[in-house]
Amino acid sequence: MFIDTHAHLEMKTLSDDTIGVIQRAKAAGVEKILTIGTDVDSSKNALQLARKYPEVLATVGAHPEMANKVDLSVYQQLISLARNPEIIAIGEIGLDYYRLEKSGKFSHLSSEKEQVRLFEQMIDIAIENEIPIIVHSREAVKDTLDIINSYKSELVGGVFHCFSYSLGDSRRFLDTNFYLSFTNIITYKKNDYLRDVIKYTSLDRILIETDAPFLPPEDRRGQTSEPRDVVSVAQAIAQIKNISIQEVGQITSQNAKKLFKL
């Protein structure tokens, strides 16, 4: 009934019990889990998991915070990994300016210029392989939209993962014809603005995800999230839109299957 479109099964808190994580997800009604590459190693692990478990799908990508570590060798490895038939998207890619101006202790992080270059390189890989992209965007509205719109005619589609921008910004992101994907941060008490975004956004433009092992539901803050927790996201959306959780599961799963050609 549900598809978790963004999890990190290769991370140790989940990989120590992969079978258990998958079984608990299935018991909760989760039919597929998309595990996400953020660098070469995690992309390789995602591919291995997809080959081993029929419930798991995989992506290849380089997170924006990796931008100052992606040399030609790394880029070529990502190109090679993306050509495997099991890879259904390029991601997690994008821009994250959140920490860049916060403090000198973050000076080791990738610059805006480096992130933009990597983002465009990853988009090129997606276009070459005719697969969608999974976009991470944090405090980078203008640059994210400028880049996406500049490639719009060449891309086959995409999703803005863990959407956390305002209602006003959401309208601009929806204008790209990408999907918006929501996590359990929509259950957090302070996030009324995100619940307003969900009220505004048509269900046929929404995906659901956990970003596990991060971002558990409100009632389990501080604990490890698992793909089974995508049901909490669906339940929150159902309450916000005053529809059944079954309808949320059905339509968001249809959306995921359409985007990722499942």
PASEBA-1860 file (N, C-alpha, C; in nm, 3 decimals):
! residues 262
1> MFIDTHAH> 0.081/-0.121/0.000/0.000/0.000/0.000/0.085/0.127/0.000 ~ 0.204/0.123/0.065/0.287/0.241/0.077/0.424/0.217/0.013 ~ 0.485/0.326/-0.034/0.622/0.321/-0.085/0.701/0.428/-0.012 ~ 0.808/0.385/0.056/0.899/0.480/0.119/1.000/0.522/0.012 ~ 0.988/0.645/-0.036/1.067/0.689/-0.150/1.204/0.745/-0.111 ~ 1.240/0.738/0.017/1.371/0.790/0.055/1.410/0.737/0.193 ~ 1.505/0.644/0.193/1.561/0.590/0.317/1.708/0.561/0.294 ~ 1.779/0.536/0.404/1.923/0.510/0.395/1.951/0.376/0.464
9> LEMKTLSD> 1.914/0.268/0.397/1.928/0.135/0.456/2.072/0.095/0.478 ~ 2.165/0.163/0.408/2.305/0.125/0.421/2.368/0.180/0.549 ~ 2.301/0.275/0.616/2.357/0.332/0.739/2.350/0.230/0.851 ~ 2.450/0.233/0.937/2.470/0.126/1.035/2.350/0.102/1.125 ~ 2.280/0.208/1.164/2.166/0.189/1.254/2.056/0.104/1.191 ~ 2.055/0.094/1.057/1.958/0.009/0.987/2.024/-0.115/0.929 ~ 2.148/-0.104/0.883/2.213/-0.216/0.816/2.248/-0.330/0.911 ~ 2.252/-0.302/1.042/2.277/-0.409/1.139/2.161/-0.508/1.145
17> DTIGVIQR> 2.044/-0.467/1.094/1.925/-0.554/1.098/1.843/-0.534/0.971 ~ 1.907/-0.547/0.856/1.839/-0.519/0.729/1.714/-0.603/0.711 ~ 1.725/-0.733/0.736/1.609/-0.821/0.716/1.495/-0.781/0.809 ~ 1.529/-0.752/0.934/1.427/-0.710/1.029/1.360/-0.580/0.989 ~ 1.439/-0.485/0.941/1.385/-0.356/0.896/1.287/-0.377/0.781 ~ 1.325/-0.462/0.686/1.239/-0.489/0.571/1.112/-0.563/0.614 ~ 1.126/-0.660/0.702/1.010/-0.737/0.747/0.911/-0.648/0.823 ~ 0.965/-0.560/0.908/0.875/-0.470/0.984/0.805/-0.373/0.889
25> AKAAGVEK> 0.875/-0.330/0.786/0.813/-0.243/0.688/0.700/-0.315/0.614 ~ 0.726/-0.436/0.571/0.624/-0.514/0.501/0.502/-0.537/0.589 ~ 0.527/-0.566/0.717/0.416/-0.589/0.809/0.330/-0.464/0.826 ~ 0.391/-0.347/0.809/0.318/-0.221/0.821/0.249/-0.181/0.691 ~ 0.272/-0.257/0.583/0.208/-0.228/0.456/0.296/-0.156/0.356 ~ 0.428/-0.151/0.382/0.522/-0.086/0.291/0.570/-0.187/0.188 ~ 0.538/-0.165/0.061/0.571/-0.262/-0.042/0.710/-0.242/-0.103 ~ 0.757/-0.117/-0.107/0.888/-0.089/-0.164/0.959/0.017/-0.081
33> ILTIGTDV> 1.093/0.006/-0.077/1.177/0.103/-0.007/1.285/0.148/-0.104 ~ 1.296/0.278/-0.122/1.400/0.332/-0.209/1.516/0.376/-0.121 ~ 1.630/0.306/-0.134/1.748/0.341/-0.055/1.841/0.427/-0.139 ~ 1.895/0.529/-0.076/1.951/0.644/-0.148/2.102/0.650/-0.140 ~ 2.166/0.675/-0.255/2.310/0.697/-0.257/2.344/0.842/-0.228 ~ 2.446/0.862/-0.144/2.492/0.998/-0.114/2.639/1.016/-0.147 ~ 2.707/0.908/-0.181/2.846/0.909/-0.225/2.872/0.776/-0.294 ~ 2.996/0.750/-0.332/3.025/0.626/-0.405/2.995/0.503/-0.321
41> DSSKNALQ> 3.041/0.500/-0.197/3.023/0.381/-0.113/2.876/0.352/-0.086 ~ 2.799/0.455/-0.049/2.658/0.432/-0.020/2.581/0.396/-0.147 ~ 2.624/0.447/-0.260/2.560/0.412/-0.388/2.588/0.265/-0.422 ~ 2.711/0.221/-0.399/2.744/0.079/-0.420/2.661/-0.009/-0.328 ~ 2.649/0.032/-0.202/2.572/-0.047/-0.106/2.424/-0.049/-0.142 ~ 2.372/0.062/-0.190/2.232/0.068/-0.234/2.208/-0.031/-0.348 ~ 2.300/-0.033/-0.442/2.289/-0.125/-0.555/2.291/-0.270/-0.508 ~ 2.380/-0.302/-0.416/2.388/-0.438/-0.363/2.258/-0.478/-0.292
49> LARKYPEV> 2.201/-0.385/-0.215/2.076/-0.414/-0.144/1.962/-0.438/-0.242 ~ 1.957/-0.360/-0.349/1.851/-0.376/-0.449/1.863/-0.511/-0.519 ~ 1.985/-0.555/-0.539/2.006/-0.685/-0.603/1.972/-0.801/-0.510 ~ 1.983/-0.777/-0.380/1.961/-0.884/-0.283/1.816/-0.896/-0.238 ~ 1.747/-0.781/-0.226/1.612/-0.782/-0.170/1.512/-0.725/-0.271 ~ 1.410/-0.798/-0.307/1.313/-0.751/-0.407/1.233/-0.630/-0.360 ~ 1.228/-0.608/-0.229/1.152/-0.494/-0.177/1.230/-0.362/-0.187 ~ 1.359/-0.371/-0.220/1.447/-0.253/-0.216/1.479/-0.205/-0.358
57> LATVGAHP> 1.471/-0.075/-0.376/1.510/-0.007/-0.499/1.629/0.084/-0.467 ~ 1.707/0.122/-0.569/1.831/0.193/-0.542/1.852/0.315/-0.630 ~ 1.928/0.411/-0.577/1.971/0.528/-0.652/2.122/0.544/-0.638 ~ 2.176/0.630/-0.723/2.317/0.669/-0.719/2.321/0.820/-0.707 ~ 2.407/0.871/-0.620/2.416/1.015/-0.609/2.531/1.061/-0.522 ~ 2.552/1.192/-0.520/2.651/1.256/-0.434/2.585/1.375/-0.366 ~ 2.574/1.370/-0.235/2.513/1.475/-0.155/2.590/1.606/-0.174 ~ 2.522/1.720/-0.170/2.592/1.847/-0.192/2.708/1.872/-0.097
65> EMANKVDL> 2.701/1.820/0.025/2.811/1.840/0.119/2.936/1.760/0.079 ~ 2.922/1.673/-0.022/3.036/1.598/-0.074/3.105/1.670/-0.189 ~ 3.056/1.786/-0.227/3.099/1.849/-0.352/3.249/1.877/-0.359 ~ 3.312/1.908/-0.246/3.455/1.935/-0.249/3.539/1.808/-0.242 ~ 3.474/1.692/-0.246/3.544/1.564/-0.243/3.525/1.484/-0.372 ~ 3.447/1.537/-0.464/3.418/1.465/-0.588/3.517/1.509/-0.696 ~ 3.622/1.427/-0.712/3.718/1.453/-0.819/3.679/1.371/-0.942 ~ 3.764/1.371/-1.044/3.731/1.302/-1.168/3.710/1.153/-1.146
73> SVYQQLIS> 3.793/1.091/-1.061/3.779/0.948/-1.034/3.645/0.915/-0.971 ~ 3.603/0.995/-0.873/3.474/0.973/-0.807/3.360/0.993/-0.906 ~ 3.369/1.098/-0.984/3.266/1.127/-1.084/3.252/1.011/-1.182 ~ 3.362/0.957/-1.227/3.358/0.845/-1.322/3.298/0.721/-1.258 ~ 3.325/0.699/-1.130/3.264/0.585/-1.060/3.113/0.601/-1.050 ~ 3.068/0.723/-1.023/2.923/0.749/-1.016/2.857/0.729/-1.153 ~ 2.925/0.773/-1.259/2.874/0.751/-1.394/2.857/0.603/-1.421 ~ 2.959/0.524/-1.384/2.955/0.380/-1.408/2.843/0.313/-1.327
81> LARNPEII> 2.829/0.351/-1.200/2.725/0.293/-1.116/2.586/0.325/-1.170 ~ 2.567/0.445/-1.220/2.436/0.488/-1.268/2.389/0.408/-1.388 ~ 2.479/0.344/-1.458/2.443/0.269/-1.579/2.386/0.131/-1.547 ~ 2.390/0.089/-1.421/2.332/-0.039/-1.385/2.180/-0.033/-1.395 ~ 2.118/-0.137/-1.450/1.973/-0.132/-1.473/1.891/-0.123/-1.346 ~ 1.949/-0.162/-1.232/1.875/-0.153/-1.106/1.861/-0.010/-1.054 ~ 1.941/0.081/-1.107/1.938/0.220/-1.059/1.822/0.294/-1.124 ~ 1.731/0.345/-1.041/1.607/0.405/-1.094/1.606/0.557/-1.086
89> AIGEIGLD> 1.707/0.617/-1.024/1.712/0.763/-1.014/1.852/0.808/-0.976 ~ 1.880/0.935/-0.997/2.003/0.997/-0.950/1.967/1.082/-0.829 ~ 2.028/1.051/-0.717/2.000/1.123/-0.595/2.061/1.051/-0.477 ~ 2.089/1.115/-0.380/2.040/1.244/-0.339/2.140/1.351/-0.385 ~ 2.091/1.445/-0.461/2.175/1.551/-0.516/2.108/1.685/-0.490 ~ 2.184/1.794/-0.505/2.121/1.924/-0.488/2.211/2.027/-0.424 ~ 2.151/2.113/-0.342/2.220/2.224/-0.280/2.181/2.235/-0.133 ~ 2.281/2.260/-0.047/2.255/2.277/0.095/2.344/2.390/0.147
97> YYRLEKSG> 2.284/2.507/0.161/2.357/2.625/0.206/2.338/2.651/0.356 ~ 2.274/2.560/0.426/2.232/2.583/0.564/2.347/2.621/0.656 ~ 2.459/2.550/0.646/2.569/2.573/0.740/2.676/2.668/0.687 ~ 2.669/2.704/0.561/2.782/2.774/0.500/2.815/2.906/0.567 ~ 2.713/2.978/0.613/2.736/3.109/0.675/2.721/3.107/0.827 ~ 2.709/2.986/0.882/2.678/2.978/1.024/2.798/3.004/1.113 ~ 2.914/2.947/1.077/3.029/2.956/1.166/3.153/2.913/1.092 ~ 3.267/2.965/1.137/3.394/2.927/1.077/3.424/2.779/1.091
105> KFSHLSSE> 3.362/2.713/1.188/3.392/2.570/1.207/3.338/2.485/1.092 ~ 3.255/2.544/1.006/3.203/2.471/0.891/3.279/2.507/0.763 ~ 3.395/2.566/0.777/3.470/2.610/0.660/3.518/2.494/0.573 ~ 3.516/2.372/0.629/3.558/2.254/0.552/3.450/2.208/0.455 ~ 3.329/2.261/0.467/3.220/2.216/0.382/3.231/2.273/0.241 ~ 3.162/2.210/0.150/3.163/2.254/0.011/3.106/2.394/-0.004 ~ 3.166/2.471/-0.092/3.116/2.607/-0.118/2.993/2.602/-0.208 ~ 2.926/2.715/-0.220/2.811/2.722/-0.310/2.853/2.688/-0.453
113> KEQVRLFE> 2.965/2.742/-0.496/3.012/2.718/-0.632/3.039/2.570/-0.655 ~ 3.102/2.504/-0.559/3.130/2.361/-0.572/3.002/2.280/-0.576 ~ 2.905/2.318/-0.493/2.777/2.246/-0.489/2.702/2.261/-0.621 ~ 2.702/2.380/-0.676/2.633/2.402/-0.803/2.697/2.318/-0.913 ~ 2.828/2.315/-0.916/2.897/2.235/-1.019/2.861/2.087/-1.006 ~ 2.865/2.033/-0.884/2.832/1.893/-0.863/2.686/1.865/-0.899 ~ 2.596/1.953/-0.859/2.454/1.936/-0.890/2.434/1.923/-1.041 ~ 2.497/2.011/-1.115/2.484/2.008/-1.261/2.547/1.882/-1.320
121> QMIDIAIE> 2.658/1.837/-1.264/2.720/1.712/-1.311/2.629/1.593/-1.288 ~ 2.563/1.590/-1.171/2.473/1.479/-1.140/2.348/1.483/-1.230 ~ 2.300/1.602/-1.258/2.187/1.615/-1.351/2.224/1.562/-1.488 ~ 2.347/1.591/-1.533/2.393/1.540/-1.662/2.389/1.387/-1.667 ~ 2.425/1.323/-1.557/2.419/1.176/-1.551/2.276/1.127/-1.563 ~ 2.183/1.196/-1.495/2.042/1.159/-1.502/1.989/1.172/-1.645 ~ 2.025/1.280/-1.711/1.979/1.302/-1.849/2.035/1.194/-1.941 ~ 2.162/1.162/-1.923/2.225/1.059/-2.007/2.154/0.925/-1.992
129> NEIPIIVH> 2.112/0.892/-1.870/2.049/0.763/-1.843/1.897/0.767/-1.848 ~ 1.841/0.884/-1.874/1.696/0.903/-1.886/1.622/0.855/-1.762 ~ 1.673/0.897/-1.646/1.608/0.865/-1.519/1.589/0.994/-1.439 ~ 1.493/0.995/-1.346/1.463/1.118/-1.271/1.568/1.149/-1.166 ~ 1.552/1.265/-1.103/1.644/1.306/-0.998/1.571/1.325/-0.866 ~ 1.645/1.305/-0.758/1.594/1.324/-0.622/1.675/1.439/-0.562 ~ 1.607/1.551/-0.535/1.675/1.676/-0.505/1.667/1.711/-0.357 ~ 1.785/1.735/-0.300/1.798/1.790/-0.165/1.819/1.940/-0.179
137> SREAVKDT> 1.733/2.019/-0.115/1.748/2.165/-0.122/1.720/2.225/0.015 ~ 1.820/2.295/0.068/1.806/2.358/0.200/1.866/2.498/0.195 ~ 1.782/2.596/0.223/1.821/2.737/0.220/1.890/2.771/0.088 ~ 1.833/2.720/-0.021/1.890/2.742/-0.154/1.779/2.751/-0.259 ~ 1.674/2.822/-0.228/1.557/2.826/-0.316/1.592/2.875/-0.455 ~ 1.652/2.993/-0.463/1.675/3.054/-0.595/1.766/2.968/-0.682 ~ 1.880/2.927/-0.627/1.975/2.851/-0.708/1.917/2.716/-0.748 ~ 1.845/2.651/-0.656/1.782/2.522/-0.689/1.686/2.537/-0.806
145> LDIINSYK> 1.599/2.634/-0.796/1.499/2.653/-0.901/1.562/2.699/-1.032 ~ 1.661/2.786/-1.024/1.728/2.831/-1.146/1.791/2.714/-1.221 ~ 1.856/2.624/-1.147/1.922/2.509/-1.210/1.819/2.412/-1.267 ~ 1.718/2.379/-1.188/1.615/2.286/-1.237/1.548/2.341/-1.361 ~ 1.512/2.467/-1.358/1.442/2.526/-1.473/1.532/2.536/-1.595 ~ 1.662/2.550/-1.576/1.752/2.557/-1.691/1.765/2.422/-1.761 ~ 1.738/2.312/-1.688/1.747/2.177/-1.745/1.609/2.118/-1.774 ~ 1.504/2.195/-1.751/1.368/2.142/-1.747/1.330/2.062/-1.871
153> SELVGGVF> 1.368/2.108/-1.988/1.328/2.040/-2.111/1.400/1.908/-2.133 ~ 1.512/1.887/-2.061/1.591/1.765/-2.080/1.564/1.658/-1.974 ~ 1.517/1.700/-1.858/1.494/1.607/-1.748/1.365/1.527/-1.768 ~ 1.366/1.402/-1.723/1.245/1.320/-1.732/1.157/1.334/-1.609 ~ 1.203/1.410/-1.510/1.121/1.432/-1.391/1.205/1.427/-1.265 ~ 1.138/1.453/-1.152/1.210/1.450/-1.027/1.122/1.480/-0.908 ~ 1.185/1.483/-0.792/1.115/1.507/-0.667/1.205/1.591/-0.576 ~ 1.144/1.684/-0.503/1.214/1.758/-0.400/1.194/1.683/-0.269
161> HCFSYSLG> 1.299/1.620/-0.224/1.292/1.532/-0.106/1.287/1.612/0.024 ~ 1.217/1.556/0.122/1.203/1.617/0.255/1.170/1.766/0.242 ~ 1.063/1.794/0.173/1.029/1.933/0.144/1.004/2.010/0.274 ~ 1.071/2.125/0.287/1.059/2.201/0.412/1.052/2.351/0.389 ~ 1.022/2.392/0.267/1.009/2.534/0.238/0.867/2.583/0.265 ~ 0.848/2.714/0.254/0.721/2.778/0.287/0.614/2.751/0.181 ~ 0.492/2.789/0.215/0.381/2.776/0.119/0.409/2.859/-0.006 ~ 0.457/2.980/0.012/0.488/3.063/-0.104/0.593/2.999/-0.194
169> DSRRFLDT> 0.698/2.947/-0.134/0.803/2.880/-0.212/0.750/2.752/-0.277 ~ 0.660/2.682/-0.209/0.610/2.555/-0.262/0.544/2.575/-0.398 ~ 0.479/2.687/-0.418/0.414/2.714/-0.546/0.517/2.722/-0.658 ~ 0.632/2.781/-0.628/0.739/2.792/-0.727/0.800/2.655/-0.755 ~ 0.814/2.573/-0.653/0.869/2.439/-0.673/0.771/2.352/-0.752 ~ 0.643/2.366/-0.726/0.543/2.290/-0.800/0.538/2.330/-0.947 ~ 0.575/2.454/-0.976/0.576/2.501/-1.114/0.679/2.425/-1.200 ~ 0.773/2.357/-1.137/0.872/2.277/-1.212/0.811/2.146/-1.263
177> NFYLSFTN> 0.692/2.112/-1.214/0.626/1.984/-1.241/0.693/1.866/-1.172 ~ 0.782/1.894/-1.076/0.837/1.789/-0.991/0.736/1.759/-0.880 ~ 0.759/1.646/-0.813/0.681/1.611/-0.695/0.743/1.675/-0.571 ~ 0.662/1.693/-0.467/0.711/1.728/-0.335/0.699/1.605/-0.246 ~ 0.805/1.574/-0.174/0.804/1.458/-0.086/0.813/1.502/0.059 ~ 0.732/1.439/0.144/0.722/1.480/0.283/0.763/1.368/0.377 ~ 0.825/1.409/0.489/0.869/1.316/0.593/0.786/1.338/0.719 ~ 0.826/1.271/0.825/0.755/1.286/0.952/0.778/1.420/1.020
185> IITYKKND> 0.854/1.510/0.959/0.861/1.645/1.018/0.726/1.714/1.007 ~ 0.637/1.662/0.922/0.502/1.721/0.916/0.421/1.687/1.040 ~ 0.470/1.592/1.122/0.400/1.558/1.247/0.451/1.643/1.364 ~ 0.559/1.721/1.344/0.617/1.798/1.453/0.529/1.918/1.485 ~ 0.508/1.942/1.611/0.409/2.042/1.656/0.434/2.181/1.599 ~ 0.560/2.218/1.584/0.591/2.355/1.541/0.571/2.378/1.391 ~ 0.549/2.271/1.315/0.553/2.282/1.169/0.416/2.302/1.104 ~ 0.339/2.395/1.157/0.210/2.426/1.097/0.226/2.473/0.952
193> YLRDVIKY> 0.336/2.541/0.923/0.356/2.594/0.787/0.365/2.480/0.685 ~ 0.422/2.366/0.725/0.431/2.251/0.634/0.295/2.187/0.615 ~ 0.216/2.185/0.720/0.081/2.131/0.706/-0.002/2.219/0.612 ~ 0.027/2.349/0.610/-0.038/2.438/0.514/0.006/2.406/0.371 ~ 0.132/2.371/0.353/0.181/2.331/0.220/0.107/2.208/0.172 ~ 0.086/2.112/0.261/0.017/1.989/0.224/-0.130/2.017/0.190 ~ -0.193/2.106/0.266/-0.331/2.144/0.233/-0.340/2.200/0.091 ~ -0.240/2.277/0.053/-0.240/2.343/-0.078/-0.205/2.248/-0.191
201> TSLDRILI> -0.118/2.152/-0.165/-0.062/2.068/-0.271/-0.156/1.952/-0.305 ~ -0.186/1.937/-0.431/-0.271/1.827/-0.476/-0.204/1.693/-0.444 ~ -0.284/1.596/-0.404/-0.229/1.466/-0.366/-0.155/1.399/-0.481 ~ -0.191/1.430/-0.604/-0.122/1.368/-0.716/0.015/1.430/-0.744 ~ 0.057/1.523/-0.657/0.191/1.581/-0.667/0.274/1.550/-0.542 ~ 0.229/1.456/-0.461/0.293/1.428/-0.332/0.353/1.287/-0.330 ~ 0.473/1.276/-0.275/0.533/1.148/-0.239/0.556/1.146/-0.089 ~ 0.572/1.026/-0.034/0.598/1.012/0.109/0.729/0.937/0.130
209> ETDAPFLP> 0.796/0.971/0.240/0.927/0.912/0.269/0.954/0.920/0.418 ~ 1.060/0.850/0.461/1.102/0.859/0.601/1.234/0.931/0.620 ~ 1.325/0.923/0.522/1.464/0.966/0.539/1.528/0.888/0.653 ~ 1.477/0.766/0.678/1.532/0.681/0.783/1.682/0.660/0.760 ~ 1.759/0.657/0.870/1.722/0.648/1.012/1.692/0.782/1.079 ~ 1.679/0.888/1.000/1.653/1.020/1.057/1.503/1.049/1.065 ~ 1.467/1.155/1.135/1.333/1.215/1.134/1.220/1.118/1.172 ~ 1.224/1.063/1.293/1.112/0.979/1.339/0.987/1.063/1.363
217> PEDRRGQT> 0.873/0.997/1.381/0.750/1.072/1.411/0.761/1.149/1.543 ~ 0.673/1.247/1.559/0.674/1.334/1.677/0.679/1.256/1.808 ~ 0.602/1.147/1.816/0.594/1.074/1.942/0.717/0.987/1.969 ~ 0.812/0.984/1.875/0.934/0.907/1.896/1.058/0.990/1.865 ~ 1.049/1.120/1.887/1.162/1.209/1.862/1.285/1.159/1.939 ~ 1.400/1.161/1.874/1.524/1.115/1.936/1.553/0.969/1.914 ~ 1.459/0.895/1.856/1.479/0.754/1.829/1.509/0.732/1.680 ~ 1.545/0.610/1.646/1.576/0.575/1.508/1.447/0.557/1.428
225> SEPRDVVS> 1.443/0.619/1.312/1.331/0.600/1.221/1.359/0.479/1.132 ~ 1.252/0.411/1.090/1.261/0.299/0.996/1.160/0.322/0.884 ~ 1.175/0.252/0.771/1.079/0.267/0.661/0.934/0.242/0.701 ~ 0.910/0.160/0.801/0.771/0.138/0.845/0.706/0.268/0.891 ~ 0.789/0.367/0.931/0.735/0.493/0.981/0.679/0.581/0.871 ~ 0.690/0.537/0.746/0.626/0.613/0.637/0.474/0.611/0.653 ~ 0.424/0.512/0.724/0.280/0.506/0.751/0.236/0.627/0.833 ~ 0.321/0.673/0.924/0.288/0.792/1.004/0.278/0.916/0.917
233> VAQAIAQI> 0.362/0.923/0.815/0.355/1.035/0.720/0.220/1.031/0.647 ~ 0.185/0.913/0.600/0.058/0.897/0.528/-0.061/0.930/0.617 ~ -0.053/0.889/0.743/-0.163/0.917/0.836/-0.177/1.066/0.860 ~ -0.063/1.136/0.873/-0.068/1.280/0.895/-0.128/1.352/0.774 ~ -0.091/1.309/0.654/-0.146/1.370/0.533/-0.296/1.344/0.524 ~ -0.337/1.222/0.559/-0.479/1.187/0.557/-0.559/1.279/0.650 ~ -0.504/1.306/0.768/-0.573/1.392/0.863/-0.579/1.536/0.813 ~ -0.468/1.582/0.756/-0.463/1.720/0.706/-0.563/1.741/0.593
241> KNISIQEV> -0.574/1.642/0.506/-0.661/1.654/0.389/-0.802/1.597/0.411 ~ -0.822/1.540/0.530/-0.953/1.483/0.564/-0.996/1.375/0.465 ~ -0.904/1.285/0.437/-0.929/1.169/0.351/-0.878/1.045/0.422 ~ -0.899/0.929/0.363/-0.854/0.806/0.427/-0.705/0.783/0.404 ~ -0.644/0.712/0.496/-0.503/0.677/0.479/-0.486/0.583/0.360 ~ -0.589/0.504/0.331/-0.584/0.416/0.215/-0.572/0.496/0.085 ~ -0.645/0.607/0.077/-0.637/0.692/-0.042/-0.498/0.754/-0.054 ~ -0.443/0.799/0.057/-0.308/0.855/0.055/-0.208/0.751/0.007
249> GQITSQNA> -0.218/0.631/0.063/-0.127/0.525/0.023/-0.139/0.490/-0.124 ~ -0.262/0.478/-0.172/-0.285/0.441/-0.311/-0.231/0.546/-0.408 ~ -0.262/0.673/-0.384/-0.224/0.777/-0.480/-0.075/0.807/-0.473 ~ -0.018/0.814/-0.353/0.126/0.841/-0.345/0.207/0.725/-0.402 ~ 0.157/0.603/-0.389/0.226/0.489/-0.451/0.217/0.497/-0.603 ~ 0.101/0.535/-0.654/0.086/0.556/-0.798/0.182/0.663/-0.848 ~ 0.196/0.770/-0.769/0.288/0.877/-0.806/0.432/0.826/-0.814 ~ 0.471/0.748/-0.714/0.608/0.695/-0.711/0.632/0.600/-0.829
257> KKLFKL> 0.534/0.516/-0.859/0.548/0.423/-0.970/0.558/0.497/-1.103 ~ 0.483/0.605/-1.115/0.490/0.685/-1.238/0.625/0.753/-1.253 ~ 0.672/0.816/-1.146/0.800/0.889/-1.152/0.916/0.797/-1.177 ~ 0.922/0.686/-1.105/1.038/0.596/-1.111/1.020/0.481/-1.210 ~ 0.908/0.484/-1.283/0.882/0.383/-1.386/0.887/0.241/-1.327 ~ 0.814/0.222/-1.217/0.814/0.091/-1.148/0.706/0.000/-1.206
END
